[in-house]
Amino acid sequence: MKVDFPREICLKILHDIDEKNGYSNIILDEYLEKNRQKLNIKDISFISEIVYGTVMWKLTIDYIIQKYSKIKIKKISLWILEILRLSIYQIVFLDKIPKQAAVNEAVNLSKKYGAKSAGFVNAILRKIDKIDYQEILKIKDNKERISIAYSMPSWIVDELIKDYGIEKAEEICKNSTLKPSIIVRINTLKTNKEQFIKKLKELSIEYEETEEENFLKLKLQNIKNLSIFKEGLFTIQDESAGKCAIILNPKQKEKVLDACAAPGGKTTHLAEIMKNDGEIIAWDIHNHRLKLIDENADRLGIKIIKTNKQDATIFNEKYFEQFDKILLDVPCMGIGVIKRKPDIKWQRKKEDIYEITKIQKQILEICSKYLKKGGEIVYSTCSILKEENEDVIKCFLNKNGNFEIKCQKNQKKEQYNILPNSNKDGFFICKLIKK
């Protein structure tokens, strides 16, 4: 009995994610690096697809397992449960893999990781078909249907319905299961759009235009291995995240603070907008994350970023009214980037909202004191819950009469609430001015 090696790697990764409560991208990268010599490009693509897909659809898959299993999910051994999950993902959500192949490989894995359960696994998988998902879509209770159909914890569904209503909440949950696009930001310090596109064509890399001027959608995986990445001609960054620096719009010679900066995507974008002329102070509370900012800046040829270990929730008098512009991309629940980081769904809890908003309010209150009169702050999150966004801004403005929301030029919007879709992550962005 020989097990399929890529599927066995998938099983081990999924087991580690659930047993260690780890992040799928980190554990996946560790396993791919460890087995680099034994895996080809096709294997790596297959493993990534199965791991992310199974993590994304876990709630839906467990609903299907429970439909056919007399044993409760909690009583099934974790190894066998992961075998069922990754196999059901292949049967229900993938078209390219024949059901028979998925079932046979699952049985082989079961014999190795739980010999007495091979018959149990075989019996369940043979009953399952794509029709199971169509049946889920017919569930009459709105909240239950949305939760199970789009593998979204019911507490998140509750919050989205409260903020946006049933129809929009369902659309958000559906869009949060889509495969994320790979968007890159052209480094205007080293190249321009015309030259960059010429390079892409030389490398036979397909691309699409986006709404933002120096952002492109690439149809390619493993782009960090490209020579043009190592040369610092671009950064991987979603358009929504890119809007933060665009809306703050720092000028040359200005002194700018990025108070929650790591890993430095927005920090380096600020520097590019400033044409590498001025000063950016970048904070984080961890040295290893500050190192990421330095590495990013070095690759992109940026000289004006100074990293500093500093807790944005603790007031530091030496920075009082020192900055022309401040970017606060605060810690958040991350509900807007679930399609990119599916672990968020399973690791966040409703009670976390209270703790996270307390930190958000603290950072905004304290860092606002570092702004010069007439200066501007952009407050942003990659979340879409109003409690973390509009409510935080409202609370701050009620306490600070010397601040007001600044509308963008030629636009009526005071705040940007970008909901996730096939191309963009969910984001909230608000610009404030100190009168």
JOJORA-V943057 format. One record per residue. N is the residue number from 1. RES is the residue in one small letter. SS is DSSP state (H for helix, E for strand, - for the rest). OMEGA is omega in whole degrees, 0 to 359 (999 if undefined). D_LAST is the distance of its C-alpha to the last C-alpha in whole Angstrom. Layout:
n: <N	N>
res: <RES	RES>
ss: <SS	SS>
omega: <OMEGA	OMEGA>
d_last: <D_LAST	D_LAST>
//
This chain:
n: <1	2	3	4	5	6	7	8	9	10	11	12	13	14	15	16	17	18	19	20	21	22	23	24	25	26	27	28	29	30	31	32	33	34	35	36	37	38	39	40	41	42	43	44	45	46	47	48	49	50	51	52	53	54	55	56	57	58	59	60	61	62	63	64	65	66	67	68	69	70	71	72	73	74	75	76	77	78	79	80	81	82	83	84	85	86	87	88	89	90	91	92	93	94	95	96	97	98	99	100	101	102	103	104	105	106	107	108	109	110	111	112	113	114	115	116	117	118	119	120	121	122	123	124	125	126	127	128	129	130	131	132	133	134	135	136	137	138	139	140	141	142	143	144	145	146	147	148	149	150	151	152	153	154	155	156	157	158	159	160	161	162	163	164	165	166	167	168	169	170	171	172	173	174	175	176	177	178	179	180	181	182	183	184	185	186	187	188	189	190	191	192	193	194	195	196	197	198	199	200	201	202	203	204	205	206	207	208	209	210	211	212	213	214	215	216	217	218	219	220	221	222	223	224	225	226	227	228	229	230	231	232	233	234	235	236	237	238	239	240	241	242	243	244	245	246	247	248	249	250	251	252	253	254	255	256	257	258	259	260	261	262	263	264	265	266	267	268	269	270	271	272	273	274	275	276	277	278	279	280	281	282	283	284	285	286	287	288	289	290	291	292	293	294	295	296	297	298	299	300	301	302	303	304	305	306	307	308	309	310	311	312	313	314	315	316	317	318	319	320	321	322	323	324	325	326	327	328	329	330	331	332	333	334	335	336	337	338	339	340	341	342	343	344	345	346	347	348	349	350	351	352	353	354	355	356	357	358	359	360	361	362	363	364	365	366	367	368	369	370	371	372	373	374	375	376	377	378	379	380	381	382	383	384	385	386	387	388	389	390	391	392	393	394	395	396	397	398	399	400	401	402	403	404	405	406	407	408	409	410	411	412	413	414	415	416	417	418	419	420	421	422	423	424	425	426	427	428	429	430	431	432	433	434	435>
res: <m	k	v	d	f	p	r	e	i	c	l	k	i	l	h	d	i	d	e	k	n	g	y	s	n	i	i	l	d	e	y	l	e	k	n	r	q	k	l	n	i	k	d	i	s	f	i	s	e	i	v	y	g	t	v	m	w	k	l	t	i	d	y	i	i	q	k	y	s	k	i	k	i	k	k	i	s	l	w	i	l	e	i	l	r	l	s	i	y	q	i	v	f	l	d	k	i	p	k	q	a	a	v	n	e	a	v	n	l	s	k	k	y	g	a	k	s	a	g	f	v	n	a	i	l	r	k	i	d	k	i	d	y	q	e	i	l	k	i	k	d	n	k	e	r	i	s	i	a	y	s	m	p	s	w	i	v	d	e	l	i	k	d	y	g	i	e	k	a	e	e	i	c	k	n	s	t	l	k	p	s	i	i	v	r	i	n	t	l	k	t	n	k	e	q	f	i	k	k	l	k	e	l	s	i	e	y	e	e	t	e	e	e	n	f	l	k	l	k	l	q	n	i	k	n	l	s	i	f	k	e	g	l	f	t	i	q	d	e	s	a	g	k	c	a	i	i	l	n	p	k	q	k	e	k	v	l	d	a	c	a	a	p	g	g	k	t	t	h	l	a	e	i	m	k	n	d	g	e	i	i	a	w	d	i	h	n	h	r	l	k	l	i	d	e	n	a	d	r	l	g	i	k	i	i	k	t	n	k	q	d	a	t	i	f	n	e	k	y	f	e	q	f	d	k	i	l	l	d	v	p	c	m	g	i	g	v	i	k	r	k	p	d	i	k	w	q	r	k	k	e	d	i	y	e	i	t	k	i	q	k	q	i	l	e	i	c	s	k	y	l	k	k	g	g	e	i	v	y	s	t	c	s	i	l	k	e	e	n	e	d	v	i	k	c	f	l	n	k	n	g	n	f	e	i	k	c	q	k	n	q	k	k	e	q	y	n	i	l	p	n	s	n	k	d	g	f	f	i	c	k	l	i	k	k>
ss: <-	-	-	-	H	H	H	H	H	H	H	H	H	H	H	H	H	H	H	H	-	-	-	H	H	H	H	H	H	H	H	H	H	H	-	H	H	H	-	-	H	H	H	H	H	H	H	H	H	H	H	H	H	H	H	H	-	H	H	H	H	H	H	H	H	H	H	H	-	-	-	-	H	H	H	-	-	H	H	H	H	H	H	H	H	H	H	H	H	H	H	H	H	-	-	-	-	-	H	H	H	H	H	H	H	H	H	H	H	H	H	H	H	-	H	H	H	H	H	H	H	H	H	H	H	H	H	-	-	-	H	H	H	H	H	H	-	-	-	-	-	H	H	H	H	H	H	H	H	-	-	-	-	H	H	H	H	H	H	H	H	H	H	H	H	H	H	H	H	H	H	H	H	H	H	-	-	-	-	-	-	E	E	E	E	E	-	-	-	-	-	-	H	H	H	H	H	H	H	H	H	H	-	-	-	-	E	E	E	-	-	-	-	-	E	E	E	E	-	-	-	-	H	H	H	-	H	H	H	H	-	-	-	E	E	E	-	-	H	H	H	H	H	H	H	H	H	H	-	-	-	-	-	-	E	E	E	E	-	-	-	-	-	-	H	H	H	H	H	H	H	H	H	-	-	-	-	-	E	E	E	E	E	E	-	-	H	H	H	H	H	H	H	H	H	H	H	H	H	H	-	-	-	-	E	E	E	E	E	-	-	-	-	-	-	-	H	H	H	-	-	-	E	E	E	E	E	E	E	-	-	-	-	-	H	H	H	-	-	-	-	-	H	H	H	H	H	-	-	-	-	H	H	H	H	H	H	H	H	H	H	H	H	H	H	H	H	H	H	H	E	E	E	E	E	E	E	E	E	E	E	-	-	-	-	-	-	-	-	H	H	H	H	H	H	H	H	H	H	-	-	-	E	E	E	-	-	-	-	-	-	-	-	-	E	E	E	E	-	-	-	-	-	-	-	-	E	E	E	E	E	E	E	E	->
omega: <182	179	177	187	179	178	178	176	177	181	182	179	181	178	180	180	183	182	184	184	185	178	186	182	181	181	177	180	179	181	179	179	182	184	186	184	185	186	174	183	180	178	182	178	179	181	179	179	183	183	183	180	181	178	181	189	187	183	179	181	179	175	180	179	184	179	185	183	176	178	179	181	184	182	180	178	184	179	182	179	179	177	178	183	184	179	178	176	179	184	188	190	179	181	189	184	178	182	182	180	180	180	182	180	178	179	178	178	181	179	181	187	178	191	184	183	183	180	178	180	180	183	181	185	181	179	189	178	179	181	180	182	178	178	180	182	181	179	188	180	186	184	180	181	182	181	184	183	183	174	183	178	187	180	177	177	178	182	182	178	180	184	191	184	186	188	181	178	179	179	179	181	178	181	180	177	182	176	183	175	174	181	178	177	181	179	185	175	184	184	171	186	182	180	182	179	177	178	179	180	178	180	181	179	179	181	174	175	175	181	181	190	185	178	178	175	181	177	187	174	176	186	178	177	182	178	182	173	181	178	177	181	179	175	175	181	177	179	182	178	180	181	182	181	180	181	176	173	179	181	174	178	182	175	189	175	168	193	178	201	189	6	170	179	181	179	181	177	176	182	179	178	180	180	177	185	183	179	175	174	183	183	165	182	181	180	183	178	174	178	178	178	180	180	178	181	180	180	183	178	182	186	191	181	175	181	185	177	185	177	184	180	181	183	177	189	184	180	184	178	182	191	176	182	178	173	177	174	195	173	184	180	175	184	181	184	181	181	178	182	186	179	182	183	187	184	178	177	182	182	178	183	181	182	184	179	176	179	180	180	180	181	181	181	184	184	177	180	181	184	174	174	184	179	185	176	166	174	181	172	172	176	181	178	185	179	180	189	182	183	178	179	181	180	180	182	177	182	188	182	180	177	172	178	179	177	175	180	178	179	181	185	173	182	177	174	184	180	183	173	186	182	189	171	174	183	171	181	178	181	180	177	177	187	999>
d_last: <74	71	67	65	63	59	60	60	57	55	57	56	52	52	54	52	49	50	52	49	46	45	43	45	43	44	48	49	48	50	53	53	52	55	57	56	60	61	59	59	56	57	57	54	52	55	54	50	50	52	50	47	48	50	47	45	48	49	49	50	53	54	54	57	59	59	60	63	63	65	64	60	57	57	61	61	61	58	60	61	58	56	60	59	56	56	59	58	55	57	59	57	54	55	58	59	61	64	64	68	66	63	66	68	66	64	68	68	65	66	70	68	65	67	71	71	68	69	71	68	66	68	69	65	64	67	66	63	62	59	60	58	55	56	57	53	52	54	53	52	49	46	44	48	48	45	45	48	48	45	45	42	42	42	39	37	39	38	34	34	36	34	31	32	36	39	39	36	37	40	39	36	39	42	39	39	42	42	43	40	39	39	36	36	33	34	33	32	33	37	37	36	37	40	42	41	43	46	46	46	48	50	50	51	48	47	43	41	38	35	32	30	31	32	33	37	39	42	45	46	46	46	44	43	47	46	47	43	41	43	42	38	38	36	35	35	32	32	30	27	27	26	23	21	21	21	18	16	18	18	19	22	21	18	18	18	18	21	21	24	25	29	31	29	29	25	25	28	26	23	25	27	24	23	27	28	26	23	23	22	23	24	25	28	30	33	35	37	34	32	35	35	32	34	36	34	33	36	38	35	35	32	31	27	27	28	28	28	29	26	26	22	23	24	21	22	20	21	18	16	13	15	14	13	13	15	17	18	22	23	26	27	31	31	32	31	33	37	39	38	38	41	41	38	40	42	40	37	38	36	35	33	31	30	30	28	25	25	24	22	20	20	19	16	15	17	15	12	12	14	11	9	6	5	8	9	12	15	17	20	24	27	28	28	28	25	25	24	22	20	21	19	16	17	18	14	12	15	14	10	9	5	6	7	10	10	14	16	18	21	20	20	19	16	18	21	24	27	30	33	36	39	36	33	32	30	26	23	19	16	13	9	6	4	0>
//
